[in-house]
Amino acid sequence: MKYFLCVMGMVMIVEGLPYFAFPEKMKDLVEKLLEMPTGFLRRFGFVLMATGLLLVYMGRR
């Protein structure tokens, strides 16, 4: 459980850094995301999840 909490903490740091460092650019990015088709975002999210799963698998070997 300690390892899981450490990993989640690191993810939150990495995810929050752009919002802290570049808030105006992040607002522009969110506006662009709203304009993108749902299907594209769904496929992009799937690719990110699959890549993450592959990285975790490779790291655990």
Secondary structure, DSSP 8 states (H G I E B T S, - for coil): -HHHHHHHHHHHHHHHHHHHH-HHHHHHHHHHHHHS-HHHHHHHHHHHHHHHHHHHHHHH-
